[in-house]
Amino acid sequence: MPTADAALPSRVRLAPGAVRDLQQVLGAARRVLVVHGRRSFRTGTAAAAVDDLDAEVRDYGGVHPNPELRQVREAVALARDYGPDAVVGIGGGSAMDVAKCVAVLAQSPGDPGAYLLDPGAIAAHRAVALVQIPTISGSGSELTSFATVYAGRRKLSLDHPSALADHVLIDPDLTSTVPAPTAAASALDALAQAIESAWAVAATAESRRTAILALETLLPALDSATRHGSFADPWLRTELAHGAALAGAAINITRTTAAHALSYALTARHGIAHGAAVGLHLRWLIGHNAAATDIDTRHPDGAEALRLLVADLRRRCLGAIGVPVEELIDRLLDLHGLRNFRIPLRDWRDDLSSGRAANNPRLVTPQDVLTGTSGRTTGLPDDHVLR
């Protein structure tokens, strides 16, 4: 039976084998467009579930990590020509983000890129159903109404209520073939989402409860994974899927903060996996936000409330797994193969003016980033400075 959780919407089905419910949630859809990644779609049971559909199916395959606007244009053009009743996103966050763009923009005229620059032009409601099926746990994309696309090194966003999926099938069995380094990066994304949502300026009582529940669900699973160097255990994969879904539900309310805002340059310029890039900045931002003052706090309840909140998050981690949250982040970065770094100012300076950075509960200045990242090396060959 699917996992029952009041913190997750009723449209979410979370259980081993949940992908087999695809036909049921698609209902009377006769024309289905499947948007998927390169490898995870065929190595799991998702492809079999698609093959068994009582519908005409076309696919847009091979979505790359950190998808480019070119792929969105191609996929939307296919959808406009095909006219599907439903779009199914199967894969990691990138495939699901492209699926959102397709479902939202398939019946809108003109260049998809124009809608990413001017979301106000997007129709309030979409006529195409959207189902999301993650094959890796961590992005939370299946539970959010926003997507990230790159135009060269420029980050573009689709952020619109109509991008929220009608149905979400979370099957932990689909994550069984994900390599540990890849799973570690994605897990860092989920951990960051839980923490960032809890302290976000836009947090509500509901979102903070969901974020803390996500954190408490993730911690034992991530501790076990980093101690054993593996995400293979079925219990661990189910807990990670559950925690990641909760984190996604939380950030759909609050959005993320500075750790995400500062990560995009690392991903776009250097190809560092999104979750790892987020984790690199999350590590020092925990201490940064813990030292908020009345002068630099953005938290609506003030600096003392923020300091107490960060202290509570740290206590929860220490109580759950016996090590500081910063050590858990280091373990996950080690498992991914990237722990330390130094970043030139030009790589992230513009990101400090983004909406995600403004959602951080304490002001972040260029000097703060320099202080937080100074003395840390890349962990890349020859220990070079990223340029």
N, C-alpha and C positions, 0 to 999 in steps of 0.2 A: 504493500500500500504506500502511496506517496506520503512523504513527511508532512505532518500537520504542524503548522507553526503560525500563530496569530500575527507574527511580525512579517510574514510573507503574504503577498496577495493571493487570493484564491485561484488566480489564473496560473499559478506556479505549481507544477507537479515535480516533486523531488524524490526519486527512489531509483535503485538499481532496476534497469529495464524500462524506465519511463519513456525512452525513445519509441518503444513499441506502441505508444498511445498516439503517434503522429496522425494516423488515419482518423482516429476518433476526433481529435481537436480540429482537423481540417474540415470535417463535416462534408458538406456538399460541394466543396471546391472541385472544379473539373480541370482547371489548368493551373499548374503549380510551377513556380520558378524557384529553384534551389540555389542559394548563394553559399559557396563553401570554400574552404582553404585547400591547400595542396595535398597534404598527406593524411591529416587526421580523419577526413571524411571517409576514406577507403579502408583505413586500418581498423576501424571500429565497426559497430553494428548499425551505425546511422545509415550507411549506404543501403543495407538490406531493408531497413524500414522504408526508405524512399522507393526502392525497387518494388516493394509490396503495395504501394499506393494504388488505389482504384481511381487514377486520374492521369491525365497527360502531364508529363514532367519534362521540363527543360532545366538546364543548369548553367550557372555562371561559376566556373571553378577556377581554382588557382589564385584566390585572393592572397596577396602578399601581406606580411606583417607591416604595420604602419602604412595603410593603403594610400595610394596616390589618387589625386583627382581624376587622372586618366582612367583608372579602373572604375570609379563611380560613374563616369560618363559612359563607359562601355556597358556596364551592367544596366544602367537606366535606359540606354538606347535599346538593349535587348528586351527589357520589360515593356517598353512602349510599343515595340514591334509585335511582341508575343501576346500581350494583354492578359496576364495571369489573374486568377481570382485570389491567389495567395502567394506570398513570398515566405520561404523558409530559410533562415540563416543557420548554418551548421558550421561550427568551428570555434576559433578563439575570438577575442574581442574585435579583431580586424574584420573577419568575415561577417560577424553580427553587425558591426557598424555599417558596412557596405549594404547589408540587407535592409537596414533601417532607411538608408538613403534611397534605395530602390523602391521600397514600399511607399515612402512618403512622396517621392518625386515622379513616380512612374506615370501619373496622369496629369502632371504639370508641364506646360510647354516651355521651351527654351532651354538654355544651358543650365545643367545642374549646379555648376559652380556659382551662378548668380544667386541661387537660393541659399547657398552657404554663406555668402556675403550679406544677404538681405533676407533673413528668416521670416520677416514680416510678410513676405510675398507668398509664403507657403499656405496652402489651403488649411482651414481649421480641422477638417476631417479627411481621412483617406478612405478610398473605396476598396483598397486591396488589403486582405487580411495579412497579418504578420505573426509568424511563429519563430521563436528563437530556441536553438538547441546548442548549448556550449559543449565543446569537446575538451576544454581545459578549464580549471577552476581559478578564478582570480580577477578577471577583468570587470566582472559585475555588469558587463554590457547588456546581458539578457534582461536586466531589471531596470535599465535606465532609458531615458528619452533623449539622449544625446549621443553623438558620434564624432569621432576625430578622423580627419582626412588631411593629407599633406599635399600642398602644391609646391613642389621643390622642397625647400627647407621651411616653408611657411605653413603653420598649422591653421587649418580651417575647421570650423565646428558646425554641425547640425544640432541644434538644441530646440526641440519643438515637442509639444505634448503628443502629437500624432505619431511620433517615433517610438512610443511605448508599445511593446508587443501585446498582442491579444492573448497569446498562450506562450508559456515557457515550460519546456521539458528539460529537466536537469537530471541526467543519468550518470551517476559517478562511474559506471562501468566504461563509459566512453573516454575517460581520462586514463585508463590503465596503461596505454602505450606511450604516454607523454614522457620524454626523457627527464631525468631528475633535474638537470640544470635549467631546462625550460620551465618545469613545474615550479622550481624555486623562484624564478623571476615573477611568474604569475602570482604566486603566493605572496610575494612582497607587495604586489599591487593591492591584493585584498587586505593585507594587514594595514597598509597605508590608508586605504579607504576607510577602514573602521576607525582608525585614530584620527584622521583628518575630519571625518564627519562629526566625531564627538566634540572636537574643539572649534569647528567652523563658526564663523560669525553668523551664518544663516541657520545654525542648528535650532531645532525645536525640541521640546520635551520628548515628543514621539521619535524623532530621528536619533536623538542621543540614546534613548533606550535601545533602539535597534542597533546602533553602532556599538554600544557596549556589549550587547548580546552577541554580535558578530565577533568582537574581540575575544570574548570568553569562549566562544566556539572554536575559533581559529587557534588559540594559543596551545592547547595540548597537542593538536594535530601537527602544528609546525614544529613544536619541540621534538616530537617523536621523529618527524621526517628529517630534521637536521642532525639528530643524534645517530640515526641509522643510515643517513645518506640516501634515503629512498622514500618514494611516495606510493609504493606498491600495495601497502596494506589496505584492504577494502574498507575497514573502519575509518582509516585516516582519510581516504579519498572521499568518503561520504561526509565526514565532518568538514573537510576543506570545502567541498561543494556547498554545504549548508552555510558555513561561515561566509564564503564569498558571496552567496546570494543575499544574505542579510546585509553585508557591507554595500552591495550594489543598491539594495532598497534604501539604505540610509543616505548614500550620496545622491540618489535621485531626488531627495528632498533638499539636501544641503549644498550639493556640488562639492568639489575637492578644494584644496587650499594650496599653499606655497610649494609643498613637496611635488605636487603634480605640475604646477605652473613652471617650476624650474627644470622639470625633467625633459620637456619637449625638445629643447635644443640638443641635449645629449642624444636623444633618439634620432632627430632629423639630421644632425650634423655628423654624428659618429656611429650611428647604427646600434647603439646600446639598447638592449631590450627595454621596453617601456617600464616594466615593473622594477627592474634593476636600477634604472635611472631614477625612478621615484624613491626607491629605498636608499640610494646614496644620499639624497637630500633629506629624507625623513629622519635619518639618524641624528643629524646635528640640529634639525628644527625642533626636536623634542626638548632638548636643553634650552634652545633659544626661546621657545614659548613658555617654558617653565620659569624663565627669568623676566617675565613681562613686568613693566612698570606702569604707573598711572599716566606717564607721558606718552608711551608708545603702544599701549594696548588698544586693540580694536574690539575686544570682546564686549558684548552689550552689557554684561554683568560686572565689568571692571577687571582690573589686573589681579586682585586677590582671588577672585573667583576662578580666573584662568589658571593661576598658579596651583590652586587646590585641585582643579580638574586634571591638570597634567600629572600632579602627584598621585591622584587616584588612579589614573591609567597606569602609571608606573607600578603602583602597589598591586593592582590586579594582575599584572604580568608576573611580578616577583612572587606573588602568592600562588599563582597557577602553575608556574614551571620552575621557580626557584632561581631564575637568572633575570637580570635587567633586560628590558625590551631592546636596548641598544645591542646587547650581546646576541639576542635572537636575530636581529637584522643582520649583524655581521655573519652569523652562521649561514643565513640564507644567501647572502652575497657570496660567501665562500663556496657554497654548493653550486651557485650559478657560475662561478668562476671569475667574479669581478667584485672586489671589495673596496679598494682605495682609489682615490682620484685627486687630480688637480685640474681646474677648469679655468681657461682664460676669461676675463671679464666680458668680452664681446659675445660669448656663447649664451649668456643668460640675462644680460642687462635688460633687454627689452621685455623679457618675461615678467619682470617685477611690476610692470604696469598693467598686467592682465587682470581679468576678473577673478581668476582663481587665486592669484596672489593677494588681491584685495579682500578675499574671503578668509585669509589667514588671521588668527586672532591677535597677533602681534605684528606691528610694522616690520618689514624686512627690507633692509637697505643693501646697496652693493657692498658696503663694508661688512655687514653681517654675513653675507655669503662668503666673502674672502676669509673672514675669521673662521666660519664654520667649516670651510674646505681646506684651509691652509695646512700644509704639512702632510696632506694625504696624497698618495700616489695612485696611478691608474690601475695597477695590477695587470696592465696590458704589456705586450712584449717590449723589452728594453726600458720599461718603467718611464715612458715618455709623457710629456705634457700633451694633453689633447689639444689639437689645433684644427 
